[in-house]
Amino acid sequence: MNPPIVQNISECFIKPRYSSQEPTHPPVYLAPWDLAFLSMHYIQKGLLFIKPTTTNDDLQPNPVKSILEKLKESLSLTLVHFYPLAGRLATQKQENPPSYSVYIDCNNSPGAKFIYATAHLTISDIVSPVDVPLVVQSFFDHDRAINHDGNSLSLLSIKVTELIDGMFIGCSMNHAVADGTSYWNFWNILSNTFRAIGNSPEIPRPPLLTRWFPDGYGSILNLPYSHSDQFTSRFEVPPIRERIFHFSSESIAKLKSKANTESKTNKISSFQAVSALVWGSMVRVRGLPHDQETYCMMAVNNRSRMEPPLPNEYFGNSVQILGAKASAGELTEQGFGWAARRLHETVAGHSDAAVREWVETWIEDPCVYQLGQIFNPFSTIMAKLTTVSDV
């Protein structure tokens, strides 16, 4: 039998490195936006680097080993500010009446997971194929895990896979604990800490860890269930091809200009223009029937839409999925600008009142998103990611 392409060499757990005695943190109870994601998958993103060059000098430190140790130290320092990521999920439940509350236990946990692995692959093996190779899934520790698994799995796992000529750093973060904005805020602070090792790393805008709950409601929300089987499921997406497309800054600027010109407005954003292009392209290439309903779903950050707004450093979930609907015929006949305007109007209507209405409606009738229920073969989901500074 051939050995696995990706071989785990070592693993350990990393805890926050405090300068004095380790503090005791109170439980962090999940807010509505967090609880709704309990049956969804972990966030998984990775960064690919060229491996540092080496010489034949036996006295020279192994650069990969040095990077691993520096990453561990940086992670330990960063977790001081993001200590919930070193915890585990925990539950309080009862059968009659059914009640199920979930919180982050920040004290009784071995910490965040750190894995070192190797793969007899090159950078070209990863980026050259037309489709994303399936082996990339093995670069993440919690692939296929759902967020409720955070009761037994680490909430954060970083897996460093050494390639022949590169290094892939894959990060899995529990999506019931944090959204994409929080994810990349963590990555940027980890990156800044990595570069500042040996000095005193500055955290100019640390994360805000206090969860947001609407006025009049407590900080402990109960789901109307007595067992996790009643609100979790493991939906397997049908086999799909994964591709990576790159749009230059110049191309995106042209798309934005074209969308606004065709729509006779100046309010359509770059993200809405790119989303409209992808939406329409997917419908055309599949040759869908004229009357087939299609959707373009967008992950929308609620922070800036609330009054008063939540700071960008709010750590947790503050995101909702909005969708624009159109038939395949409408998209084909009305064109690119019409689709972009449709998306803009969907987002423009998402105000503070809409955000609060969703939260209050959810509290009155809590639900947990099920991927099998929201998966639609005639839809596309778009999400905008914040860039990360170089590690």
C-alpha positions as CSV (number, residue, x, y, z in Angstrom):
1,M,0.0,0.0,0.0
2,N,1.3,3.4,-0.9
3,P,1.9,5.8,2.0
4,P,-0.4,8.8,2.3
5,I,0.5,11.8,0.2
6,V,0.2,14.0,3.3
7,Q,1.9,12.6,6.4
8,N,1.4,14.1,9.8
9,I,4.8,14.3,11.5
10,S,3.9,15.9,14.9
11,E,1.1,17.6,16.6
12,C,0.6,19.5,19.9
13,F,-1.7,21.9,21.6
14,I,-1.0,25.6,22.1
15,K,-2.3,27.6,25.0
16,P,-2.2,31.4,25.5
17,R,1.1,32.5,26.9
18,Y,0.5,34.8,29.8
19,S,3.2,36.8,31.5
20,S,1.9,35.8,35.0
21,Q,-0.5,33.3,36.4
22,E,-3.0,32.0,33.9
23,P,-6.3,33.8,34.4
24,T,-9.7,32.2,34.7
25,H,-12.1,33.3,32.0
26,P,-15.9,33.3,32.3
27,P,-17.9,31.2,29.8
28,V,-18.6,32.9,26.5
29,Y,-22.2,32.2,25.5
30,L,-23.0,32.1,21.8
31,A,-25.2,34.8,20.3
32,P,-28.0,34.2,17.7
33,W,-25.7,34.6,14.7
34,D,-23.3,32.0,16.3
35,L,-25.9,29.4,17.2
36,A,-27.4,29.5,13.7
37,F,-24.1,28.1,12.4
38,L,-23.8,25.1,14.7
39,S,-24.4,22.6,11.9
40,M,-22.3,24.3,9.3
41,H,-18.6,23.6,8.5
42,Y,-15.5,25.1,9.9
43,I,-14.0,28.1,8.1
44,Q,-11.0,26.7,6.2
45,K,-8.5,29.0,4.4
46,G,-4.8,28.5,3.6
47,L,-1.7,30.4,2.6
48,L,1.0,29.0,0.3
49,F,4.6,30.2,0.6
50,I,7.9,29.4,-1.1
51,K,10.1,27.4,1.2
52,P,13.2,29.3,2.5
53,T,16.4,28.3,0.8
54,T,19.0,26.2,2.6
55,T,22.7,25.5,2.2
56,N,24.7,22.4,2.9
57,D,26.2,24.1,6.0
58,D,25.4,21.8,9.0
59,L,25.7,24.8,11.3
60,Q,22.8,26.6,9.7
61,P,19.5,26.2,11.6
62,N,16.9,24.2,9.7
63,P,14.7,27.1,8.3
64,V,11.5,25.0,8.4
65,K,12.0,24.0,12.1
66,S,12.8,27.7,12.9
67,I,9.5,28.8,11.2
68,L,7.5,26.1,13.1
69,E,8.9,27.2,16.5
70,K,8.3,30.8,15.7
71,L,4.8,30.1,14.6
72,K,4.1,28.2,17.8
73,E,5.4,31.1,19.9
74,S,3.4,33.7,17.8
75,L,0.2,31.6,18.1
76,S,0.7,31.4,21.9
77,L,1.1,35.2,22.2
78,T,-1.8,35.9,19.8
79,L,-4.2,33.6,21.8
80,V,-3.8,35.9,24.8
81,H,-6.0,38.3,22.8
82,F,-8.1,35.5,21.2
83,Y,-8.4,33.2,24.2
84,P,-11.8,31.7,23.2
85,L,-10.1,30.0,20.3
86,A,-8.0,28.0,22.8
87,G,-11.2,26.7,24.4
88,R,-13.9,24.1,23.6
89,L,-17.6,24.2,23.1
90,A,-19.7,23.0,26.0
91,T,-23.4,22.5,26.5
92,Q,-26.1,22.7,29.1
93,K,-29.2,20.7,28.3
94,Q,-32.4,19.3,29.7
95,E,-35.2,17.1,28.3
96,N,-38.3,18.5,29.9
97,P,-38.9,21.1,28.7
98,P,-36.3,20.7,26.0
99,S,-33.5,23.2,26.4
100,Y,-30.0,23.3,24.9
101,S,-27.6,26.1,25.4
102,V,-24.0,26.3,24.0
103,Y,-21.1,28.2,25.3
104,I,-17.3,28.4,25.0
105,D,-15.5,26.9,27.9
106,C,-12.2,28.9,27.9
107,N,-10.6,27.1,30.8
108,N,-11.0,23.3,30.4
109,S,-9.2,22.7,27.2
110,P,-5.7,21.6,26.0
111,G,-5.7,24.6,23.7
112,A,-5.5,25.3,19.9
113,K,-4.1,22.5,17.8
114,F,-0.9,22.8,15.8
115,I,0.2,20.1,13.3
116,Y,3.3,19.7,11.2
117,A,3.0,17.5,8.1
118,T,4.9,16.8,5.0
119,A,3.9,16.0,1.4
120,H,6.0,14.9,-1.5
121,L,4.5,17.6,-3.7
122,T,5.6,20.9,-5.3
123,I,4.0,24.3,-5.4
124,S,3.4,23.6,-9.1
125,D,1.5,20.4,-8.2
126,I,-0.9,22.6,-6.2
127,V,-1.4,25.7,-8.4
128,S,-0.8,24.4,-12.0
129,P,-3.8,21.9,-12.4
130,V,-6.9,23.4,-13.9
131,D,-9.0,22.1,-10.9
132,V,-7.9,22.4,-7.3
133,P,-6.4,19.0,-6.4
134,L,-8.3,16.9,-3.9
135,V,-5.1,16.6,-1.8
136,V,-5.6,20.2,-0.7
137,Q,-8.4,19.0,1.5
138,S,-5.7,17.1,3.5
139,F,-4.0,20.4,4.2
140,F,-6.7,21.1,6.8
141,D,-7.2,19.3,10.1
142,H,-10.9,19.7,10.4
143,D,-12.1,19.1,6.9
144,R,-15.8,18.0,6.9
145,A,-16.2,18.7,10.6
146,I,-19.3,20.7,11.6
147,N,-19.1,23.4,14.2
148,H,-21.0,21.5,16.9
149,D,-18.0,19.1,16.8
150,G,-16.2,21.8,18.7
151,N,-17.4,20.1,21.9
152,S,-14.6,17.5,21.3
153,L,-12.4,19.1,18.6
154,S,-10.2,22.2,18.9
155,L,-11.9,25.4,17.9
156,L,-8.8,26.4,16.0
157,S,-6.3,24.2,14.2
158,I,-3.3,25.3,12.2
159,K,-1.7,22.7,10.0
160,V,1.7,23.4,8.4
161,T,2.4,21.1,5.5
162,E,6.0,21.2,4.2
163,L,6.2,20.7,0.4
164,I,9.3,20.0,-1.6
165,D,9.7,23.7,-2.5
166,G,7.0,25.4,-0.4
167,M,4.9,25.5,2.8
168,F,1.2,25.5,3.1
169,I,-0.4,26.9,6.2
170,G,-3.9,25.7,6.6
171,C,-6.1,27.2,9.3
172,S,-9.5,25.7,10.4
173,M,-11.6,27.9,12.7
174,N,-15.0,27.0,14.2
175,H,-17.6,29.1,12.3
176,A,-19.9,29.1,15.4
177,V,-17.2,31.0,17.2
178,A,-16.1,33.5,14.5
179,D,-17.0,34.7,11.0
180,G,-14.8,35.7,8.1
181,T,-14.1,39.2,9.4
182,S,-13.0,37.8,12.7
183,Y,-11.0,35.0,11.0
184,W,-8.8,37.5,9.0
185,N,-8.5,39.8,12.0
186,F,-7.0,36.9,13.8
187,W,-4.7,36.1,10.9
188,N,-3.4,39.6,10.6
189,I,-2.6,39.9,14.3
190,L,-0.9,36.5,14.2
191,S,1.1,37.8,11.2
192,N,2.1,41.0,13.0
193,T,3.1,39.0,16.1
194,F,5.2,36.6,14.0
195,R,7.1,39.5,12.4
196,A,7.6,41.2,15.8
197,I,9.0,38.1,17.7
198,G,12.0,39.3,19.7
199,N,10.4,42.7,20.2
200,S,7.2,43.7,21.9
201,P,4.4,43.0,19.4
202,E,1.8,45.8,19.3
203,I,-1.9,45.1,19.1
204,P,-3.3,48.5,18.1
205,R,-6.9,47.3,17.8
206,P,-7.4,44.1,19.8
207,P,-10.5,42.0,19.3
208,L,-13.7,42.8,21.1
209,L,-14.7,39.5,22.8
210,T,-18.0,40.5,24.4
211,R,-20.8,38.9,22.4
212,W,-23.7,41.2,21.2
213,F,-27.2,40.5,22.3
214,P,-30.3,42.7,21.7
215,D,-31.6,44.8,24.5
216,G,-34.1,43.0,26.7
217,Y,-32.6,39.6,26.3
218,G,-30.1,37.9,28.4
219,S,-26.8,36.5,27.3
220,I,-27.9,32.9,27.6
221,L,-30.1,31.7,24.7
222,N,-31.6,28.3,24.8
223,L,-32.3,26.2,21.7
224,P,-35.6,24.3,21.9
225,Y,-33.9,20.9,21.7
226,S,-32.8,18.2,24.1
227,H,-30.2,16.5,21.9
228,S,-27.8,17.7,19.2
229,D,-29.2,15.1,16.7
230,Q,-32.3,17.3,16.6
231,F,-30.5,20.2,15.0
232,T,-27.3,18.9,13.4
233,S,-26.7,17.0,10.2
234,R,-23.8,16.1,7.9
235,F,-24.7,16.9,4.4
236,E,-22.3,15.7,1.7
237,V,-22.1,18.2,-1.2
238,P,-22.4,16.3,-4.5
239,P,-19.0,15.9,-6.3
240,I,-18.0,19.2,-7.7
241,R,-15.1,20.7,-9.6
242,E,-13.2,23.4,-7.7
243,R,-11.5,26.2,-9.7
244,I,-9.6,29.4,-8.8
245,F,-10.1,32.4,-11.0
246,H,-8.1,35.6,-10.7
247,F,-9.4,39.1,-11.5
248,S,-6.9,41.8,-11.8
249,S,-7.5,45.2,-10.2
250,E,-7.9,46.7,-13.7
251,S,-10.5,44.1,-14.7
252,I,-12.5,44.6,-11.6
253,A,-12.5,48.4,-12.1
254,K,-13.8,47.9,-15.7
255,L,-16.5,45.6,-14.4
256,K,-17.6,48.1,-11.8
257,S,-17.7,50.9,-14.3
258,K,-19.6,48.8,-16.8
259,A,-22.2,47.7,-14.2
260,N,-22.8,51.3,-13.1
261,T,-23.0,52.6,-16.6
262,E,-25.5,50.0,-17.7
263,S,-27.6,50.5,-14.5
264,K,-27.4,54.3,-14.8
265,T,-26.1,54.6,-11.2
266,N,-22.8,55.0,-9.4
267,K,-23.6,52.9,-6.3
268,I,-22.8,49.4,-7.5
269,S,-19.7,48.1,-5.7
270,S,-16.8,46.1,-7.1
271,F,-17.9,43.0,-5.2
272,Q,-21.5,43.3,-6.5
273,A,-20.2,43.7,-10.1
274,V,-18.0,40.6,-9.8
275,S,-20.8,38.7,-8.2
276,A,-23.1,39.6,-11.0
277,L,-20.6,38.5,-13.6
278,V,-20.2,35.1,-11.9
279,W,-23.9,34.6,-11.4
280,G,-24.7,35.3,-15.1
281,S,-21.8,33.3,-16.4
282,M,-22.8,30.2,-14.4
283,V,-26.3,30.4,-15.6
284,R,-25.3,30.7,-19.3
285,V,-22.7,28.0,-19.3
286,R,-25.1,25.5,-17.8
287,G,-27.8,26.2,-20.4
288,L,-30.6,26.3,-17.8
289,P,-34.3,26.5,-19.0
290,H,-35.7,30.0,-19.5
291,D,-38.0,29.7,-16.5
292,Q,-35.5,28.1,-14.0
293,E,-35.2,30.2,-10.9
294,T,-31.7,31.0,-9.8
295,Y,-30.2,32.7,-6.8
296,C,-27.1,34.7,-6.0
297,M,-26.4,34.5,-2.3
298,M,-24.0,36.9,-0.6
299,A,-22.5,36.8,2.9
300,V,-23.1,40.3,4.2
301,N,-21.3,41.8,7.2
302,N,-23.8,43.3,9.7
303,R,-21.2,45.3,11.7
304,S,-21.3,48.6,9.8
305,R,-25.1,48.3,9.1
306,M,-26.1,48.4,12.8
307,E,-26.9,51.6,14.7
308,P,-24.7,52.1,16.6
309,P,-22.3,50.0,14.4
310,L,-20.4,47.2,15.9
311,P,-16.6,47.7,15.6
312,N,-14.8,45.8,12.9
313,E,-12.9,44.1,15.8
314,Y,-16.0,42.5,17.1
315,F,-15.0,38.8,17.5
316,G,-17.8,36.4,16.7
317,N,-20.4,36.1,13.9
318,S,-22.1,39.2,12.7
319,V,-23.0,38.0,9.2
320,Q,-26.1,37.1,7.3
321,I,-26.8,35.5,4.0
322,L,-28.8,37.6,1.6
323,G,-30.1,36.4,-1.8
324,A,-31.2,37.9,-5.1
325,K,-33.5,35.8,-7.3
326,A,-33.9,35.8,-11.0
327,S,-34.9,33.4,-13.7
328,A,-32.3,32.1,-16.1
329,G,-34.2,33.9,-18.9
330,E,-34.1,37.3,-17.0
331,L,-30.4,37.1,-16.5
332,T,-29.8,36.2,-20.1
333,E,-32.1,38.9,-21.6
334,Q,-31.6,41.7,-19.1
335,G,-27.8,41.5,-19.0
336,F,-24.9,42.2,-16.7
337,G,-25.9,45.6,-15.4
338,W,-29.4,44.5,-14.5
339,A,-28.0,41.6,-12.5
340,A,-25.6,43.9,-10.7
341,R,-28.3,46.4,-9.8
342,R,-30.5,43.5,-8.5
343,L,-27.7,42.5,-6.1
344,H,-27.1,46.1,-5.1
345,E,-30.8,46.6,-4.2
346,T,-30.7,43.4,-2.1
347,V,-27.8,44.7,-0.1
348,A,-29.0,48.3,0.1
349,G,-32.2,47.2,1.9
350,H,-30.2,45.4,4.6
351,S,-30.4,48.1,7.3
352,D,-30.2,48.2,11.1
353,A,-33.9,47.5,11.2
354,A,-33.6,44.5,9.0
355,V,-30.7,43.1,11.1
356,R,-32.6,43.6,14.4
357,E,-35.8,42.1,12.9
358,W,-33.9,39.0,11.9
359,V,-32.3,38.6,15.4
360,E,-35.6,39.1,17.2
361,T,-37.5,36.7,14.9
362,W,-34.7,34.1,15.5
363,I,-34.9,34.5,19.2
364,E,-38.7,33.9,19.1
365,D,-38.3,30.8,16.9
366,P,-34.6,29.6,17.0
367,C,-33.3,27.6,14.1
368,V,-29.9,26.1,13.1
369,Y,-29.0,26.2,9.4
370,Q,-28.8,22.9,7.7
371,L,-26.6,22.7,4.6
372,G,-28.8,20.1,3.1
373,Q,-31.8,22.4,3.3
374,I,-30.1,25.5,1.9
375,F,-28.1,23.8,-0.8
376,N,-29.5,24.7,-4.2
377,P,-27.9,23.5,-7.4
378,F,-29.1,26.6,-9.2
379,S,-27.5,29.1,-6.8
380,T,-24.1,30.6,-6.2
381,I,-22.8,31.9,-2.9
382,M,-20.4,34.9,-2.9
383,A,-18.3,36.1,0.0
384,K,-15.7,38.8,0.2
385,L,-12.5,38.1,2.1
386,T,-10.2,40.6,3.8
387,T,-6.6,40.2,2.8
388,V,-3.9,39.1,5.2
389,S,-0.5,40.7,5.6
390,D,2.5,38.5,4.8
391,V,3.6,36.1,7.5
